[in-house]
């Protein structure tokens, strides 16, 4: 069975290490950050060749849609960010060109310069063949509903490519209010992948709906990972409260379902999958691993174990993402 994973990460070590000091867990806006982890993890992220392909082959993964992990261009101002993004995307384009049947790409954008970010998105899609963009959390503490980011939303809509909303560490003030003062590394972990950044990404989607951005861009496509970033469990409650208080002209669930796709990245147990399936339906779900932060074999074992039909497993594994991203392949 063809299997496409679309929240799979890389880094250009030669660019990122001199700028961010990746030999130790990188700081982000002075917020403690669990970071990339070991030197071996850094080597995994930097590899777009034999080691990554071997890990994919071991799990029977056909293709990875690659995106740059943080820290990166979205933490850099002005021309420094623009150059960092462009060089990162060129490195990814070379890897895709070398292995077009194994890799596809999401653009890395200099989000602090929105006009340049829109131009880079256009370049990577039209010239390099990328399939959309991945954006890591907030930019300068701002969500995408801020008018500053209209050029990026307009370009994604014009190109008919999705934006993958990926988590990142919270702004400093949020970290201090919610996560500071805990023993050991509990604060940074709770702020990040253990809890906090998932709820923030779910909030990001809800803000886009509540602010009217999704109605303003009716064809905008959004993807979130980690089995929906808390939304499958919470959205009915949020929608009910919004409806009773007349927050939006249309029902929240109607708006969200028109725009949002979910991936399984990093979640390999049945209860959250069933929640996502029941709330959003199989046609909105796509397989992902979150490599190298999560294990390919564990993700594949989870995919094979799901109590769903053969057709639904094919939709999850490749049919939905092939259609969304326009991935061409030879029928098996």
N, C-alpha and C positions, 0 to 999 in steps of 0.2 A: 504494500500500500504506500502510495506517495504521502509523505509527511513533510509539511512546511511549518517551521517555527519562526515566529515573527517578533519576539522580543528577545533578541540575542545580541550581545554587546561586544564592543571592541574598544580599544584605545590606541592612539598613535603615541607610543611611549616617548619617542624622540621629540615630540612636540610637548607632551603634557608633563613629563618629568622635570625638565628644566624650569617650567613655569610654575608648577604646583608642588613640586617636591614629593613625588609619589613613593619614595623609599620609606616614608612613614605615612600613617593615615592622614589624608589631606584635610585641611580645614576648609570650611566653606562659610564665608561671611562671619568668621570668628565663632561659628557654631561648632561644638565638638561633633566629629563625624566618624562613624565606624570605619569609613574608608574602604578602599579597594581590598585590603587584607594583606595576605602574604605576598612575598616576591614571586611565588609560583602562580598565584592568581593574576598578578600583573603580567607575567609571561603569557598566560592563557589569553588574556585580553588583547595583548599585542600581536598574537599570532593569527594570521589570516591564511595560513597555509596548511602544512601537513598535519600538525598536531590537532588543529581544529577539525579538519576533515576526518581524521582518524576517530575523534570523539563522536562526530556525527555518524560515521559508518558503524561504530559499535552499537549505537542505539537505533540504527536504521532510519535516520533522519535525512530526508532528501535534500532539503534546502533550508538555509537560514536567511531571514531578512535582517540585515545587520544595522545596528545603530550605535552611535558613539555614547559611551558612558560618561558620567561626570567625574571629576571637574572638566570643564571645557569652555568653549567659546561663549556660552551663556553666562559665564562669570567674568567676562572680560569686556572692557569698554572700548568703543571706537574702533579704529583700524586694527588694533591688536586682536579684537574678537573676530572681525571680518576675515583677517588673514588666517587665524587659527581654524575657523570653520572651513574656509576654502581648501586649506591644505589637508585637513582631515577628510573632507569629502573626496578630494582627488586620490588620497590613499585608498579609500573604500572603492572608488571607481576602478582603480587598477586591479583590486582583488576580484571584483565582480567580472571584469573583462577576462581575467585569467580563469575564472571558474563560473561561467554564466549559468550553468545548470545546477550549481550548488549555492550560489549567493545572489541576493538582491539587496538593495540599500534603501534606507531612510536618511534623508538629509540631516546634517548637523548645522544649526542656524545660529548666527550671532544676534541673539534676541535683544540685546541692549541697543541695537541699531536696527529698528524694525524695517525701515526702508531697504537696508542692505540685506536683512534676513529674507525679505520677500524676493529680492533679486537673486539671492543665492538659491532659494527654493526653486525659482524658475530655471536657473542654470542647471541645477542638478537633475531636474525632471526632464527638461527639454534636451539637454546636451548629454548628460551622463546616464539617463534612463532610470533614475531613482523613482521610488514608488510612493513617496510622500515625505513627511518629516516627523521626527520624534523630538518633543520638547520636554526638558527636564524641569518640572515644577514651576515655581513662580520665577519671575525676572525682576530683580530689584524689589522683591516683595510684592509684585503686582501680578494679578491673574490675567488671563487672556481677554476677559471682558473689559479691561481698560482700553479706552479708545486709542491709546498709543500703538496697540498691536493690530489695528485694522488692516494695514498693508499685508500682513502675513495671512490673515483670515481671507482677505480678498484674493490673494494669489492662490492659496490652497483651493478655494472655490473655483477660480478661473481655470486652474489646471485639472480640476476634478480628482484631487488626490487627498488622502486622509491625513489628519494630524494625530499622532500617537501621543497622548498625554501621559508622561511617565513621572513617577515620584522623584522628589529630591528632598534634601534636608530643609527644615522650616527656616523662616527668617529669624534673626537673632532674638527679637522681642518675643516671638512665639515660643522659642526654645526656653528662654528664661522664665516665662510665665508657666509653662506646662511641664517642662522636663528637667529643669535644673534642681540640684540638691539631692538627687538620688544616689545611692551608693554605687561604687565601681563604675561600670560602663552601662548601667541600666538606663540612664537618661539618654545618651546618644542612641542606644538601641531602640528604646521606645519612641524616640523622635523619628527614627528611620524605619527600617524594614520590619521591626517587630510590631509596629502599630501606626505611628503618627503619620508617616507620609502616605499611607494608604487612605486614611480618612481625609487627608488634605486633597488628594487627587479626586476622590469622590466629590468633595466640596467644590473643586474646580469645575467639574461638570455641572453641578447644581447651580453654581454662579452663572455659568454661560447660559443656562436656561432661564434663571430668574431675571437676569439683566436684559433679556430679549435678544441676545446675540444669536441664539440658534434660530429664532424666527427671522432675524435680519439676514441670515445666511442659510436659507432652507435646504441647500444641497451640501452643506458642510458635513463631512464625515469625520467622526471622532472614534479613536480606539483607546481603551484603557486595559491594563493588564491585571494580574493578580486576582482573577476571578471577579472582576468588576469593581475593585477598590471600595468595598463595603456597600456599593449601591444596591445589589440584589436584595440584601437583607433590609436596608433602610428606606428604599425609595417609596414603597407604598405608604409608609408613615409620613415621609416628607410630603408626598403628593396629597395625602389627606389633609394635613395641616395647611398646605398652600391653598387647597381648594376651599376649605372652610373660611380662610381669611382673604380670599380673592386676590392672591399675590400675582397670579398670571391670568391672562385672558383665556388661554387654553389649558387643559389638564396637563400637569407635569409629565405624567407617564406617556401621554401621546407625543409630547415634544421630544422627550429623551429617546423613545423607541425609534423615532425617525432618523436619529443621528448617530446613535452609539453602537459600537461593537465591543465585545469583551474577549480577552484571551485568558488562558489558564495559567499563565506564567507564574512559577514559583509555588503553586498550590496543587497538591497531589493527594487530596483526600476527597471522599465522595460528598459530604454534606454541603460545602460551598459550591461544588459543581451543580448539585441538584437545585440549589437556590437560584443560581444563575440561569440554569436551564428552564426552570418553572417561570421565572419572571421575564426573561428576555427571549427564550426560544432558541432552538438549535441553529437557526439560520443566522443568529447574531453572535455565535460563539466560535472561537478559533483557538487552535492549539499553540502553545508557546512553552518554552523551557525556562528562560531567564539565564541562559548560559553566559559566562561560566559561574555565575553566582548560584545556580542550581544545576543539578546533575541530569544529563541527557537520558541515561538509562532509567533513572527513577521516573522521569516524566513519561518516557515511552511505556514503561510498565503500567503506569496510571492510565494512559490512553487506552491500552489494550484491555484493561480490567473493567472499564466503564460498562454498566448494564444498559447499553443502547443498541439500536439496530445497526446493521452493517452500513446502511445508507447514512445514518446520522453520524457514525464514526468517520466515514469518508468526508462528510461535510465539515466536521470538526478538524480533521487532519489536514485537509487541503482544499476541498471544493469551495468553501466560503472565502478563504483568503485568496485563492486563485481568481475568483470572480471580483473581489473587492480591489485587489491590487493589479489585476490584469496580467497575471503570471501565465505565460505560455508553457505548455509542456506536451510531451508525447504521451498519448494514452497508453497505459500498460496493457 
